[in-house]
Amino acid sequence: MDFLRNLFGKKQPSDTASELGNKNQSMEQKVQVLLSAHLKRLDSAYRGRPHAEGLQQLCKQLSTGEQWLFAVSTIEQQSPHVLSEKEISNATKLTASWFIAVTICPWLTANEVRTQLPGGYLTFLNNLVSPAFIHPEGRHIAHWIWCSDGKESGVHLTLIPNAKVIRTVAVMAEELLTPSERRQAGL
């Protein structure tokens, strides 16, 4: 499975982190702070690597416009219901150049999320983003995974660039992969 190793490159920082900022922030502000911090960690982790400039461009696009508004508003609006019902929620949006998927989980740790994904993360991801592949011109794919136990929150991101448009590395939320998926990918 060298393909996956080559596609996703270096292990990226998608570890779960405590909420950033102060407790007086609105939910929208907390979401923005945590998503922004995650994109900054990605930038730091990949800086100096081949095609890092392309990843920086994608992260900048992802942090602005309708891509950003969709991710932030989906997390903000759906989190209370997800936490009260204790079940995963997904939402997707197709834009001119992006397919954005947002998954909200009522669990904090990657291990807790993994146990709730029958068939593993790659099967879950494939089913979620398959509509992106019906467009012959392609789309960049971003899958935000918001994890929260109601007290703390964390975020993971899988980012797959549209190879027809930009040459850069893909980013995988590796912590969500099962041991079997990791072995298949050579990680």
ROZAKE-959421 format. One line per field, with one value per residue (C-alpha): residue in three letters; residue number from 0; z, x, y. Coordinates in steps of 0.1 Angstrom, whole numbers, always signed. Layout:
BEGIN
res c(ALA;...)
n c(NUM;...)
up c(Z;...)
east c(X;...)
north c(Y;...)
***
This chain:
BEGIN
res c(MET;ASP;PHE;LEU;ARG;ASN;LEU;PHE;GLY;LYS;LYS;GLN;PRO;SER;ASP;THR;ALA;SER;GLU;LEU;GLY;ASN;LYS;ASN;GLN;SER;MET;GLU;GLN;LYS;VAL;GLN;VAL;LEU;LEU;SER;ALA;HIS;LEU;LYS;ARG;LEU;ASP;SER;ALA;TYR;ARG;GLY;ARG;PRO;HIS;ALA;GLU;GLY;LEU;GLN;GLN;LEU;CYS;LYS;GLN;LEU;SER;THR;GLY;GLU;GLN;TRP;LEU;PHE;ALA;VAL;SER;THR;ILE;GLU;GLN;GLN;SER;PRO;HIS;VAL;LEU;SER;GLU;LYS;GLU;ILE;SER;ASN;ALA;THR;LYS;LEU;THR;ALA;SER;TRP;PHE;ILE;ALA;VAL;THR;ILE;CYS;PRO;TRP;LEU;THR;ALA;ASN;GLU;VAL;ARG;THR;GLN;LEU;PRO;GLY;GLY;TYR;LEU;THR;PHE;LEU;ASN;ASN;LEU;VAL;SER;PRO;ALA;PHE;ILE;HIS;PRO;GLU;GLY;ARG;HIS;ILE;ALA;HIS;TRP;ILE;TRP;CYS;SER;ASP;GLY;LYS;GLU;SER;GLY;VAL;HIS;LEU;THR;LEU;ILE;PRO;ASN;ALA;LYS;VAL;ILE;ARG;THR;VAL;ALA;VAL;MET;ALA;GLU;GLU;LEU;LEU;THR;PRO;SER;GLU;ARG;ARG;GLN;ALA;GLY;LEU)
n c(0;1;2;3;4;5;6;7;8;9;10;11;12;13;14;15;16;17;18;19;20;21;22;23;24;25;26;27;28;29;30;31;32;33;34;35;36;37;38;39;40;41;42;43;44;45;46;47;48;49;50;51;52;53;54;55;56;57;58;59;60;61;62;63;64;65;66;67;68;69;70;71;72;73;74;75;76;77;78;79;80;81;82;83;84;85;86;87;88;89;90;91;92;93;94;95;96;97;98;99;100;101;102;103;104;105;106;107;108;109;110;111;112;113;114;115;116;117;118;119;120;121;122;123;124;125;126;127;128;129;130;131;132;133;134;135;136;137;138;139;140;141;142;143;144;145;146;147;148;149;150;151;152;153;154;155;156;157;158;159;160;161;162;163;164;165;166;167;168;169;170;171;172;173;174;175;176;177;178;179;180;181;182;183;184;185;186)
up c(+0;-9;-27;+6;+22;-8;-11;+26;+33;+67;+98;+105;+137;+140;+176;+199;+218;+246;+237;+232;+242;+272;+286;+278;+241;+220;+205;+171;+184;+200;+168;+148;+173;+173;+135;+129;+154;+136;+102;+118;+132;+97;+82;+108;+104;+66;+62;+42;+27;-11;-23;+11;-7;-23;+11;+24;-4;+3;+40;+32;+9;+35;+62;+42;+22;+20;+29;+63;+70;+62;+86;+114;+112;+109;+139;+159;+150;+152;+182;+209;+192;+187;+223;+236;+213;+215;+178;+149;+125;+90;+66;+32;+8;-28;-39;-72;-62;-29;-15;+23;+47;+84;+109;+145;+172;+208;+219;+225;+219;+185;+201;+210;+175;+159;+178;+163;+127;+115;+87;+98;+90;+53;+46;+65;+45;+12;+17;+29;+1;-28;-43;-49;-74;-99;-111;-140;-132;-97;-63;-34;-5;+31;+59;+93;+122;+153;+186;+219;+252;+261;+282;+258;+220;+194;+157;+130;+93;+61;+31;-4;-31;-66;-85;-117;-101;-76;-68;-31;-3;+10;+48;+65;+100;+108;+145;+132;+112;+126;+132;+101;+80;+92;+82;+48;+43;+56;+84)
east c(+0;+28;+1;-15;+19;+29;-4;-6;+31;+42;+22;+2;-9;-45;-44;-72;-66;-83;-104;-83;-92;-113;-145;-164;-161;-192;-194;-187;-155;-143;-149;-130;-101;-97;-100;-76;-51;-53;-45;-16;-2;-5;+14;+42;+43;+47;+68;+99;+86;+81;+49;+43;+33;+4;-8;-5;-27;-53;-53;-58;-87;-102;-100;-120;-152;-180;-157;-149;-185;-200;-176;-179;-217;-223;-202;-218;-254;-252;-230;-257;-279;-250;-240;-275;-283;-248;-247;-225;-238;-225;-230;-215;-213;-202;-187;-170;-137;-143;-162;-165;-176;-181;-185;-194;-188;-200;-167;-134;-106;-97;-101;-137;-144;-127;-149;-180;-169;-180;-156;-130;-123;-113;-147;-165;-146;-151;-189;-191;-171;-180;-203;-171;-159;-188;-174;-150;-131;-125;-127;-105;-118;-118;-132;-134;-140;-151;-149;-163;-174;-192;-162;-133;-132;-107;-105;-91;-88;-84;-74;-72;-61;-75;-45;-59;-55;-26;+4;+8;+5;-27;-33;-50;-65;-43;-53;-87;-73;-77;-45;-55;-59;-25;-8;-24;-12;+23;+20)
north c(+0;+24;+44;+55;+62;+83;+100;+110;+115;+125;+119;+150;+166;+156;+147;+157;+189;+207;+237;+268;+303;+314;+300;+332;+326;+317;+283;+298;+315;+282;+264;+290;+290;+252;+248;+277;+262;+229;+245;+263;+230;+215;+244;+240;+202;+204;+236;+229;+197;+192;+208;+225;+257;+239;+227;+262;+274;+248;+256;+292;+285;+261;+288;+314;+318;+293;+264;+279;+292;+258;+240;+265;+269;+231;+223;+252;+243;+205;+200;+204;+178;+154;+157;+151;+122;+106;+99;+110;+136;+143;+172;+178;+208;+210;+243;+253;+237;+219;+190;+198;+171;+177;+149;+157;+131;+130;+115;+131;+106;+91;+56;+64;+76;+47;+22;+39;+36;+1;-9;+16;+52;+47;+29;+57;+84;+67;+65;+101;+117;+94;+121;+143;+118;+121;+155;+149;+182;+170;+188;+193;+172;+183;+162;+179;+156;+176;+155;+167;+152;+185;+197;+195;+195;+184;+182;+160;+168;+147;+169;+154;+179;+178;+166;+182;+216;+215;+193;+188;+162;+149;+149;+120;+119;+90;+87;+75;+46;+11;-9;-29;+2;+15;-18;-17;+18;+10;+35)
***
